Amino acid sequence: MLEQAYHEKNRRKWLMIAAGIVFTLAAAYVFTTIGMREVSPAQTIAAIEQWADGAAGSGADAATNKIILLLRLPRILLAIVAGAGLALAGALMQSITRNYLVSPFTLGISSAAALGASICIVFAAGTALDTDIGIILSAFTLSCVCGALVYGIAQRAGLTPTTLVLVGIALNYFFSALTATLEFFAQEHKLAAVIQWTFGSLHRASWDYVVIGAVIVAAGFLIAMFFCLPLNVMATSDDETAVSLGVNPARLRTVVGLAAVFMTAAIISFTGVIGFVGLIAPHMARFLIGTDHRFYLPFTCVLGAALLLVSDTVGKLILYPVTVPVGIVISFFGVPLFIHLILRRGKEFE
């Protein structure tokens, strides 16, 4: 009887994950028709079919096909990839630190990326780095340096959840101060470019970004699922209990934490700072599906992808024809939802 109830509960969880995937894909399909030029749902299918046949750039609908294939689909898919990756990174960081208020950005990753982008924007004018690729590489490099510093310093103190969080917060303020210093002395047009980057946006989306991001997020997801059972132990037990159950806490924090840092660094290098989804999506998944990481991690990815996809579309429509950056919209959308969850399930934060 208990075994049957257990399998029935797991079946419902898989159904929830499947329903989330279906909703996200359906929303992505519908959102390809929304924009300055109205496109019928059938035209999206036709554009994809013509692209598969190598004929998307010809015919009477060539301009529409290019809008769908080169502008809307990359943006939609990057929203899905970025949302899934940031949500997954947030869930992993919360599990290895046993702190529901932690996200990858608590470790200073976002402020380091902002510093890297600011350095490139302010000082690389007229050089080979004065391009989108240069900004991406600079932001990614500083993010990885920040992650290495956090783990290197925390390692000296024992690599406990407390040291990770404290070192991350300290470096977050440090990199933020350096960025603010650059903004203070930057020329007006460069300051505007820096601020625009930190808003977080998907307008730079391209197929290259989608493919690179998808590969990195897929690798991070495989690593996370490989360690899902040890993560169950880490998230619900102290380090002494974890060791007694055969889990190496320091090793798990290093491998899983660095995977989360690498995913976050890669994503925000493409999109700018989009932070709140890495905090709100894990909480939503935990409340809806529980803390078993076999289900919790996939559902977190699905919710993160759906949240960012919907937020980006709302940002395009709410002040049309002006597009509000998704980093702003996700905060306006997520904060009330987060407060609602706290009010309903406040004791789970203790």
LINSUL-V347301 format. One record per backbone hydrogen bond with DSSP energy under -0.5 kcal/mol. CO is the residue of the C=O (numbers start at 1). NH is the residue of the N-H. If there is no record, write none. Layout:
CO_NH / CO_NH
//
This chain:
1_5 / 2_6 / 3_7 / 4_8 / 5_9 / 6_10 / 7_11 / 8_12 / 9_13 / 10_14 / 11_15 / 12_16 / 13_17 / 14_18 / 15_19 / 16_20 / 17_21 / 18_22 / 19_23 / 20_24 / 21_25 / 22_26 / 23_27 / 24_28 / 25_29 / 26_30 / 27_31 / 28_32 / 29_32 / 30_33 / 31_34 / 33_39 / 36_38 / 40_43 / 40_44 / 41_45 / 42_46 / 43_47 / 44_48 / 45_49 / 46_50 / 47_51 / 48_52 / 49_53 / 50_55 / 50_56 / 51_54 / 55_58 / 59_62 / 61_65 / 62_66 / 63_67 / 64_68 / 65_69 / 66_70 / 66_71 / 67_71 / 67_72 / 68_73 / 71_75 / 72_76 / 73_77 / 74_78 / 75_79 / 76_80 / 77_81 / 78_82 / 79_83 / 80_84 / 81_85 / 82_86 / 83_87 / 84_88 / 85_89 / 86_90 / 87_91 / 88_92 / 89_93 / 90_94 / 91_95 / 92_96 / 93_97 / 94_98 / 94_99 / 99_102 / 103_106 / 103_107 / 104_107 / 104_109 / 105_108 / 108_112 / 109_113 / 110_114 / 111_115 / 112_116 / 113_117 / 114_118 / 115_119 / 116_120 / 117_121 / 118_122 / 119_123 / 120_124 / 124_127 / 127_130 / 129_131 / 131_135 / 132_136 / 133_137 / 134_138 / 135_139 / 136_140 / 137_141 / 138_142 / 139_143 / 140_144 / 141_145 / 142_146 / 143_147 / 144_148 / 145_149 / 146_150 / 147_151 / 148_152 / 149_153 / 150_154 / 151_155 / 152_156 / 153_157 / 154_157 / 154_159 / 155_158 / 160_164 / 161_165 / 162_166 / 163_167 / 164_168 / 165_169 / 166_170 / 167_171 / 168_172 / 169_173 / 170_174 / 171_175 / 172_176 / 173_177 / 174_178 / 175_179 / 176_180 / 177_181 / 178_182 / 179_183 / 180_184 / 181_185 / 182_186 / 187_191 / 188_192 / 189_193 / 190_194 / 191_195 / 192_196 / 193_197 / 194_198 / 195_199 / 196_199 / 196_200 / 197_200 / 197_273 / 200_327 / 202_205 / 206_210 / 207_211 / 208_212 / 209_213 / 210_214 / 211_215 / 212_216 / 213_217 / 214_218 / 215_219 / 216_220 / 217_221 / 218_222 / 219_223 / 220_224 / 221_225 / 222_226 / 223_227 / 225_228 / 227_231 / 228_232 / 229_233 / 230_234 / 231_235 / 232_236 / 233_236 / 233_237 / 238_242 / 239_243 / 240_244 / 241_245 / 242_247 / 243_246 / 247_249 / 248_252 / 249_253 / 250_254 / 251_255 / 252_256 / 252_257 / 253_257 / 254_258 / 255_259 / 256_260 / 257_261 / 258_262 / 259_263 / 260_264 / 261_265 / 262_266 / 263_267 / 264_268 / 265_269 / 266_270 / 267_270 / 267_271 / 268_272 / 271_201 / 272_274 / 275_278 / 276_279 / 276_280 / 277_281 / 279_283 / 280_284 / 281_285 / 282_286 / 283_287 / 284_288 / 285_289 / 285_290 / 286_290 / 291_293 / 292_295 / 292_296 / 293_297 / 295_299 / 296_300 / 297_301 / 298_302 / 299_303 / 300_304 / 301_305 / 302_306 / 303_307 / 304_308 / 305_309 / 306_310 / 307_311 / 308_312 / 309_313 / 310_314 / 311_315 / 312_316 / 313_317 / 314_318 / 315_324 / 317_320 / 319_322 / 322_319 / 322_324 / 325_328 / 325_329 / 326_330 / 327_331 / 328_332 / 329_333 / 330_334 / 331_335 / 332_336 / 333_337 / 334_338 / 335_339 / 336_340 / 337_341 / 338_342 / 339_343 / 340_344 / 341_345 / 342_346 / 345_348 / 346_349 / 347_350
//
